[in-house]
Amino acid sequence: MALFIVLVVFLSCLILFSLWNRRHAKGKLPPGPTPLPIIGNILQLNIKNIDKSLSTLAKDYGPVFTVHFGMKPTVVLYGYEVVKEALIDRAEEFSGRGSYPVIDHILQGLGIAFSNGDIWKQTRRFSLTVLRNMGMGKKTIEDRIKEEALCLIDELIKTNGSPCDPTFLLTCVPCNVIASVIFLNRFDYGDKKFHSLIHYFHENFRLVSTPWIQEKHNKQSDFTMENLIFTIWDLFSAGTETTSTTMKYGLLLLLKHPEVSAKVQEEIDRVIGRDRSPCMQDRSRMPYTDAVLHEIQRYINLLPINLPHNVIQDVKFREYIFPKGTEIMVSLTSLLYDEKEFPNPQKFDPGHFLDESGNFKKSDHFMAFSAGKRVCVGEGLARMELFLILTSILQHFTLKPLIDPKDIDTTPSTIGLGSVPPSYELCFIPV
C-alpha cells in the first residue's frame, strides 16, 4: 500500500512537471489556477455554468488567464479590450478554430464552423459567394423571409388564441428560408418530409461516404461531396437553431415585459400600419424596435462562450507568448454584460441601445455574432429574419401569457455551449 502511494505521488509530480515543462518550453502562457494531474482545473469549474466560473477567475487573474481542461491548457480572454485586440485587431493570428472532440469526430474537419486552414477559407468563400448569388443581402432574400413570415402568421391565426408552444413554428421559419435558398423550395408546415428534415437531419451524416465524381481523386480539392454535405448542415443548423431560439427567448421576454411589447406595437402602428407587411427599410425609422431586438440578443447571451479559437502561429500577446495551436476561449458574456457599457446588465432594458433622444445607439461591445475572421456567415440573414419575424408577429397579435408576467421565469433551462430558454406556452391574440 505504501509503495502504491509513493508511485501515485511520483506519477503526479511527473505529470505536473511535464505540464510545467511543456508550458514554459514552448511559450509563456498567462497565469491561472493550479491544475491537478490529469483532470486539470475541472474541479474548480462549474461544468453546468462554465461562464460563471470564468467570471470568478477573471476577478483573481485579470482579463487574460489560463485554465486546464484535462491536460490541455486553454487561454481565456475576458473583457472587451482583450477580445477586440485578439479577434479584430489581430484577426488573422486568432482565426483558427479550436477543437470540440465530439464535433471533430463527427465533422472530420469539414464544413464551415469547425474547419481550419484552406478547407475553412475556401469553403467559407464559396458559401458566401453562393449565398450572395442566391439573394443573401438582397431584396430577393428579404422577399422570401416576408413570405415565410406571412405563412407563420397564417399558422398562428389557426391557433384561435389558444395556448400553444411556439417552438416548432419558430423553427420552421428560418429553416424554410434556408431551404428556399439552398433547394429553391420551401416546405408546407404540415409536410411530413419537412418534419423529418427537422427531426432527423442527423441522418444525412450517412451520406458522407458518397464520393463526388472527378473530385474524389483530386487530393488538392476541398469541394468534395462530404464537405458539401457538412457545409449544408452547418448552414441549416446554425441558420435555423440560433434564429429560432433567439425568437423563442425574445417572445418570452416580451411576455415578461408587456410594456416593451406595447411600445413596439405603437412604433409598428406609426411607421408600418396594418395594411402592408414590414420591410427592412422600416428598421431605420423604428429605433425602439431595433433596440429591443439588440437587447434581446444581449440579454439572452445565446453563446456565453464563443466557439473555441486557436492561434495559427506563435503569437506574442501582451507579455505572453502563445505557441501555435494554443486554444483560445472568448467570453462573450464579458462584453454583453459589461456594467460600464450596459448599466445594470442583469435587467432587460432596451434603453441600453437608445440615446437620450430616443435614437438607436450602437455599441462596439455587441458581438452576439462574434467578430473578426470567424464572424457568423449568416449575420445579415439573421438580422433580417429577427426584425421581419418579430414585427410581423406583433403587427398581427398581442402576446398573452398564461400566468402573471411577474411570475414568468426567464432563467435558461440549461447553460452550456448555448443558453437554452425554458419551455412555455402563450396565446397569440389577434389585434
C-alpha positions as CSV (number, residue, x, y, z in Angstrom):
1,M,0.0,0.0,0.0
2,A,2.8,2.4,0.9
3,L,4.5,1.6,-2.4
4,F,1.3,2.3,-4.3
5,I,1.0,5.7,-2.6
6,V,4.6,6.5,-3.4
7,L,4.0,5.6,-7.1
8,V,0.9,7.8,-7.2
9,V,2.7,10.8,-5.8
10,F,5.7,10.2,-8.1
11,L,3.4,9.9,-11.1
12,S,1.5,13.1,-10.1
13,C,4.7,15.0,-9.7
14,L,5.9,13.7,-13.1
15,I,2.7,14.8,-14.8
16,L,2.8,18.3,-13.1
17,F,6.4,18.7,-14.2
18,S,5.5,17.6,-17.7
19,L,2.8,20.2,-17.8
20,W,5.0,22.9,-16.4
21,N,7.8,22.0,-18.8
22,R,5.5,21.9,-21.8
23,R,4.0,25.2,-20.8
24,H,7.3,27.0,-20.3
25,A,9.3,25.3,-23.1
26,K,7.0,26.3,-25.9
27,G,5.8,29.6,-24.7
28,K,4.8,31.8,-21.8
29,L,1.1,31.3,-21.1
30,P,-0.7,33.7,-18.7
31,P,-1.3,32.7,-15.0
32,G,-4.3,30.7,-13.8
33,P,-5.5,28.3,-11.2
34,T,-3.0,25.5,-10.5
35,P,-4.2,22.4,-12.4
36,L,-4.4,18.9,-10.8
37,P,-2.8,15.9,-12.5
38,I,-4.8,14.6,-15.5
39,I,-8.1,16.4,-14.7
40,G,-6.6,19.9,-14.8
41,N,-9.0,22.6,-13.3
42,I,-12.2,20.6,-13.8
43,L,-12.9,20.5,-10.0
44,Q,-12.5,24.3,-9.9
45,L,-15.0,24.9,-12.6
46,N,-18.8,24.7,-12.5
47,I,-19.4,22.4,-15.5
48,K,-23.1,23.3,-15.6
49,N,-22.1,27.0,-16.0
50,I,-18.5,27.4,-17.2
51,D,-19.2,31.0,-18.0
52,K,-19.9,31.9,-14.3
53,S,-16.7,30.2,-13.3
54,L,-14.7,32.2,-15.8
55,S,-16.2,35.4,-14.4
56,T,-15.0,34.4,-11.0
57,L,-11.5,33.5,-12.2
58,A,-11.2,36.8,-14.1
59,K,-11.5,38.7,-10.8
60,D,-8.5,36.9,-9.5
61,Y,-6.3,36.6,-12.6
62,G,-7.3,39.5,-14.8
63,P,-8.5,39.6,-18.4
64,V,-6.1,37.0,-19.7
65,F,-5.6,33.8,-17.9
66,T,-5.1,30.0,-18.4
67,V,-7.3,27.1,-17.4
68,H,-6.7,23.5,-18.0
69,F,-9.4,21.2,-19.3
70,G,-7.8,17.9,-18.5
71,M,-4.1,18.2,-19.6
72,K,-4.8,20.8,-22.3
73,P,-4.2,24.5,-21.4
74,T,-6.7,27.0,-22.8
75,V,-6.2,30.7,-22.7
76,V,-9.3,32.7,-21.7
77,L,-9.9,36.2,-23.0
78,Y,-12.3,38.2,-20.7
79,G,-13.4,41.7,-21.4
80,Y,-13.8,44.0,-24.4
81,E,-10.3,45.3,-24.7
82,V,-8.6,41.9,-24.9
83,V,-11.3,40.4,-27.1
84,K,-11.1,43.3,-29.6
85,E,-7.3,43.1,-29.6
86,A,-7.4,39.4,-30.4
87,L,-10.4,38.9,-32.7
88,I,-10.4,42.3,-34.5
89,D,-7.0,43.9,-34.3
90,R,-5.2,40.6,-34.8
91,A,-7.9,38.7,-36.5
92,E,-5.7,36.6,-38.8
93,E,-3.5,35.3,-36.0
94,F,-6.5,34.3,-33.9
95,S,-8.5,32.9,-36.8
96,G,-8.0,29.2,-36.1
97,R,-10.9,27.1,-34.8
98,G,-10.4,25.3,-31.6
99,S,-11.5,21.7,-31.0
100,Y,-14.6,20.1,-29.7
101,P,-13.7,16.4,-29.6
102,V,-17.2,15.1,-30.3
103,I,-18.0,17.5,-33.1
104,D,-14.5,17.0,-34.6
105,H,-15.2,13.2,-34.7
106,I,-18.5,13.8,-36.5
107,L,-17.5,16.6,-38.9
108,Q,-13.9,15.3,-39.6
109,G,-12.7,18.9,-40.1
110,L,-15.2,19.7,-42.8
111,G,-17.9,22.4,-43.2
112,I,-17.5,26.0,-42.2
113,A,-17.9,26.4,-38.4
114,F,-15.3,23.8,-37.2
115,S,-12.9,23.6,-40.1
116,N,-9.5,25.2,-40.4
117,G,-6.8,26.2,-42.9
118,D,-7.5,26.1,-46.6
119,I,-10.7,24.0,-46.2
120,W,-12.2,26.7,-44.0
121,K,-11.0,29.6,-46.2
122,Q,-12.2,28.0,-49.5
123,T,-15.5,26.7,-48.1
124,R,-16.4,30.0,-46.4
125,R,-15.5,32.0,-49.5
126,F,-17.5,29.6,-51.7
127,S,-20.5,29.6,-49.3
128,L,-20.6,33.4,-49.1
129,T,-20.5,33.6,-52.9
130,V,-23.2,31.1,-53.5
131,L,-25.5,32.7,-50.8
132,R,-25.0,36.1,-52.3
133,N,-25.8,34.8,-55.7
134,M,-28.9,33.2,-54.3
135,G,-30.1,36.5,-52.8
136,M,-28.3,36.9,-49.5
137,G,-28.2,40.6,-48.6
138,K,-30.6,41.5,-51.4
139,K,-34.3,42.1,-51.7
140,T,-34.8,38.6,-53.1
141,I,-34.0,37.1,-49.7
142,E,-36.0,39.7,-47.9
143,D,-39.0,38.8,-50.0
144,R,-38.5,35.1,-49.1
145,I,-38.4,36.0,-45.4
146,K,-41.5,38.1,-45.7
147,E,-43.4,35.3,-47.5
148,E,-42.4,32.9,-44.8
149,A,-43.4,35.4,-42.1
150,L,-46.9,35.5,-43.6
151,C,-47.0,31.7,-43.6
152,L,-46.2,31.9,-39.9
153,I,-49.0,34.4,-39.3
154,D,-51.4,32.1,-41.0
155,E,-50.4,29.2,-38.8
156,L,-50.7,31.4,-35.7
157,I,-54.2,32.5,-36.7
158,K,-55.2,28.8,-36.7
159,T,-54.4,28.6,-33.0
160,N,-57.5,30.7,-32.4
161,G,-55.9,32.4,-29.4
162,S,-55.5,29.1,-27.6
163,P,-52.3,28.3,-25.6
164,C,-49.5,27.0,-27.7
165,D,-45.8,26.3,-27.6
166,P,-44.2,28.4,-30.3
167,T,-41.1,26.3,-30.6
168,F,-41.9,24.3,-33.7
169,L,-43.4,27.2,-35.8
170,L,-40.5,29.5,-34.9
171,T,-38.1,26.7,-36.0
172,C,-39.9,26.3,-39.3
173,V,-39.5,29.9,-40.4
174,P,-35.6,30.2,-40.6
175,C,-35.4,26.5,-41.7
176,N,-37.7,27.2,-44.6
177,V,-35.7,30.3,-45.5
178,I,-32.5,28.4,-45.7
179,A,-34.3,25.6,-47.7
180,S,-35.6,28.2,-50.2
181,V,-32.0,29.5,-50.6
182,I,-30.3,26.1,-50.9
183,F,-33.0,24.0,-52.5
184,L,-35.1,26.8,-54.2
185,N,-38.1,25.3,-52.5
186,R,-40.0,25.7,-49.2
187,F,-42.0,23.1,-47.3
188,D,-45.6,23.2,-46.1
189,Y,-45.6,23.3,-42.3
190,G,-47.7,20.1,-42.3
191,D,-45.4,18.3,-44.7
192,K,-44.1,15.1,-43.2
193,K,-40.9,15.4,-45.1
194,F,-40.4,18.8,-43.5
195,H,-41.0,17.3,-40.1
196,S,-38.4,14.6,-40.9
197,L,-35.9,17.2,-42.1
198,I,-36.1,19.0,-38.8
199,H,-36.3,15.9,-36.6
200,Y,-34.0,13.5,-38.4
201,F,-31.5,15.9,-40.0
202,H,-28.6,13.9,-38.4
203,E,-29.5,11.0,-40.7
204,N,-27.9,12.9,-43.5
205,F,-24.5,12.1,-42.0
206,R,-24.6,8.7,-43.6
207,L,-24.2,10.3,-46.9
208,V,-20.7,11.4,-46.2
209,S,-19.3,8.3,-47.7
210,T,-20.7,9.3,-51.1
211,P,-17.8,10.4,-53.3
212,W,-18.2,13.4,-55.7
213,I,-17.2,12.1,-59.2
214,Q,-13.9,13.7,-60.6
215,E,-13.3,15.5,-57.4
216,K,-12.8,12.3,-55.3
217,H,-9.4,11.7,-56.8
218,N,-8.3,15.3,-56.6
219,K,-6.4,15.4,-53.3
220,Q,-6.0,19.2,-53.6
221,S,-9.7,19.9,-53.8
222,D,-11.8,20.9,-50.8
223,F,-15.0,20.7,-52.8
224,T,-16.0,17.1,-52.1
225,M,-19.4,15.7,-51.6
226,E,-18.6,15.2,-47.9
227,N,-17.6,18.8,-47.4
228,L,-20.7,19.9,-49.3
229,I,-23.0,17.9,-47.0
230,F,-21.4,19.2,-43.9
231,T,-21.4,22.8,-45.2
232,I,-25.2,22.5,-45.9
233,W,-25.5,21.0,-42.4
234,D,-23.7,24.0,-40.9
235,L,-26.0,26.4,-42.8
236,F,-29.1,24.6,-41.7
237,S,-28.2,24.0,-38.1
238,A,-26.7,27.5,-37.4
239,G,-29.2,29.3,-39.6
240,T,-32.2,27.6,-38.0
241,E,-31.3,26.9,-34.4
242,T,-29.8,30.3,-33.4
243,T,-32.6,32.4,-35.0
244,S,-35.5,30.3,-33.7
245,T,-34.0,30.1,-30.2
246,T,-33.5,33.8,-30.2
247,M,-37.1,34.4,-31.3
248,K,-38.4,31.9,-28.7
249,Y,-36.5,33.6,-26.0
250,G,-37.5,37.0,-27.3
251,L,-41.2,36.3,-27.1
252,L,-40.7,35.0,-23.5
253,L,-39.1,38.3,-22.6
254,L,-41.9,40.3,-24.2
255,L,-44.4,38.2,-22.2
256,K,-42.4,39.1,-19.1
257,H,-42.3,42.8,-20.1
258,P,-45.7,43.7,-21.7
259,E,-44.8,47.4,-21.6
260,V,-42.0,46.8,-24.0
261,S,-44.2,44.8,-26.4
262,A,-46.8,47.6,-26.3
263,K,-44.2,50.2,-27.3
264,V,-43.0,48.1,-30.2
265,Q,-46.6,47.8,-31.4
266,E,-47.0,51.6,-31.1
267,E,-44.0,52.0,-33.3
268,I,-45.3,49.4,-35.8
269,D,-48.7,51.3,-36.0
270,R,-46.9,54.6,-36.5
271,V,-44.4,53.5,-39.1
272,I,-45.9,50.5,-40.9
273,G,-49.6,50.4,-40.1
274,R,-51.8,47.4,-40.7
275,D,-52.2,47.5,-44.5
276,R,-48.8,46.2,-45.6
277,S,-46.1,43.8,-44.4
278,P,-43.0,45.1,-42.7
279,C,-39.8,45.6,-44.8
280,M,-36.2,46.2,-44.0
281,Q,-36.4,49.9,-44.9
282,D,-38.7,50.3,-41.9
283,R,-36.0,49.4,-39.5
284,S,-34.1,52.7,-39.8
285,R,-37.3,54.5,-38.7
286,M,-38.0,52.1,-35.8
287,P,-35.2,52.8,-33.3
288,Y,-37.1,51.3,-30.3
289,T,-37.8,48.0,-32.1
290,D,-34.2,47.9,-33.2
291,A,-33.1,48.5,-29.6
292,V,-35.5,45.7,-28.4
293,L,-34.0,43.2,-30.8
294,H,-30.5,44.1,-29.8
295,E,-31.4,43.9,-26.1
296,I,-33.0,40.5,-26.6
297,Q,-29.7,39.2,-28.1
298,R,-27.6,40.9,-25.4
299,Y,-29.8,39.7,-22.6
300,I,-30.2,36.1,-23.6
301,N,-26.5,35.8,-24.3
302,L,-27.1,32.9,-26.7
303,L,-23.5,31.8,-26.8
304,P,-22.0,32.8,-23.5
305,I,-18.6,31.4,-24.5
306,N,-17.8,31.9,-28.2
307,L,-16.9,28.8,-30.3
308,P,-13.3,28.0,-29.5
309,H,-10.5,29.7,-31.4
310,N,-6.8,28.9,-31.6
311,V,-3.8,30.8,-32.9
312,I,-2.5,29.7,-36.3
313,Q,1.1,30.7,-35.5
314,D,3.3,31.6,-32.5
315,V,1.8,34.8,-31.1
316,K,3.2,37.4,-28.7
317,F,0.2,38.8,-26.9
318,R,0.9,41.5,-24.4
319,E,3.5,40.0,-22.1
320,Y,2.7,36.4,-23.0
321,I,3.7,34.0,-25.8
322,F,1.1,31.7,-27.2
323,P,2.6,28.7,-29.2
324,K,0.9,27.9,-32.5
325,G,-2.2,25.9,-31.8
326,T,-2.9,27.3,-28.4
327,E,-6.6,27.1,-27.6
328,I,-8.4,30.4,-27.1
329,M,-11.7,30.7,-25.2
330,V,-13.5,34.0,-25.6
331,S,-16.1,35.1,-23.0
332,L,-18.9,36.9,-24.9
333,T,-20.7,37.4,-21.5
334,S,-17.8,39.8,-20.5
335,L,-18.8,42.0,-23.4
336,L,-22.6,41.7,-23.4
337,Y,-22.8,42.1,-19.6
338,D,-20.2,44.8,-19.1
339,E,-21.5,47.1,-16.4
340,K,-19.7,50.1,-17.8
341,E,-21.2,49.7,-21.2
342,F,-24.6,48.4,-20.1
343,P,-25.6,49.8,-16.7
344,N,-27.5,47.2,-14.6
345,P,-26.8,44.4,-17.3
346,Q,-28.9,41.8,-15.4
347,K,-32.0,43.9,-16.2
348,F,-33.8,43.6,-19.6
349,D,-33.8,47.2,-20.8
350,P,-34.0,48.3,-24.4
351,G,-32.6,51.6,-23.2
352,H,-29.2,50.0,-23.3
353,F,-29.3,50.7,-27.1
354,L,-31.0,54.1,-27.1
355,D,-29.5,57.6,-26.6
356,E,-31.2,60.4,-24.6
357,S,-33.1,61.5,-27.7
358,G,-34.5,58.0,-28.3
359,N,-32.3,57.3,-31.3
360,F,-30.8,53.9,-31.7
361,K,-27.3,53.7,-30.2
362,K,-24.7,51.2,-31.5
363,S,-22.3,49.5,-29.1
364,D,-18.9,48.0,-30.0
365,H,-19.5,45.6,-27.2
366,F,-22.4,44.0,-29.1
367,M,-20.6,40.9,-30.5
368,A,-23.5,38.5,-30.4
369,F,-22.4,37.2,-33.8
370,S,-18.7,37.0,-32.7
371,A,-16.2,39.2,-34.6
372,G,-13.2,39.1,-36.9
373,K,-12.4,36.3,-39.3
374,R,-14.8,33.9,-37.6
375,V,-17.8,36.2,-37.5
376,C,-21.1,34.4,-38.2
377,V,-21.5,33.9,-42.0
378,G,-25.3,34.4,-41.7
379,E,-25.3,37.5,-39.5
380,G,-27.0,39.6,-42.2
381,L,-29.7,36.9,-42.8
382,A,-30.3,36.5,-39.1
383,R,-30.7,40.3,-38.5
384,M,-33.3,40.4,-41.3
385,E,-35.2,37.4,-40.0
386,L,-35.3,38.6,-36.5
387,F,-36.7,42.0,-37.5
388,L,-39.2,40.8,-40.0
389,I,-40.5,38.0,-37.9
390,L,-40.9,40.0,-34.7
391,T,-42.6,42.9,-36.4
392,S,-44.9,40.6,-38.4
393,I,-46.0,38.8,-35.2
394,L,-46.6,42.0,-33.2
395,Q,-48.3,43.6,-36.2
396,H,-51.0,40.9,-36.1
397,F,-51.0,39.7,-32.5
398,T,-50.9,40.7,-28.8
399,L,-48.9,38.2,-26.8
400,K,-50.9,36.9,-23.8
401,P,-49.1,34.9,-21.0
402,L,-50.8,32.1,-19.2
403,I,-49.6,33.4,-15.8
404,D,-48.9,36.8,-14.3
405,P,-45.9,38.4,-16.1
406,K,-44.2,39.0,-12.7
407,D,-44.2,35.2,-12.2
408,I,-42.6,34.4,-15.5
409,D,-39.1,32.9,-15.1
410,T,-36.7,33.8,-17.9
411,T,-33.8,31.8,-16.5
412,P,-32.2,29.5,-19.1
413,S,-33.1,25.9,-18.6
414,T,-29.5,24.9,-19.3
415,I,-26.3,26.8,-20.0
416,G,-23.7,25.0,-22.0
417,L,-22.5,25.9,-25.4
418,G,-25.7,27.9,-25.7
419,S,-28.3,29.4,-23.4
420,V,-31.5,27.3,-23.8
421,P,-34.8,29.1,-22.9
422,P,-37.3,27.3,-20.7
423,S,-40.4,25.7,-22.3
424,Y,-43.5,27.8,-22.1
425,E,-46.9,28.4,-23.8
426,L,-48.6,31.6,-24.7
427,C,-51.7,32.9,-26.6
428,F,-51.5,34.8,-29.8
429,I,-54.5,37.2,-29.6
430,P,-55.4,38.9,-33.0
431,V,-55.3,42.7,-32.8
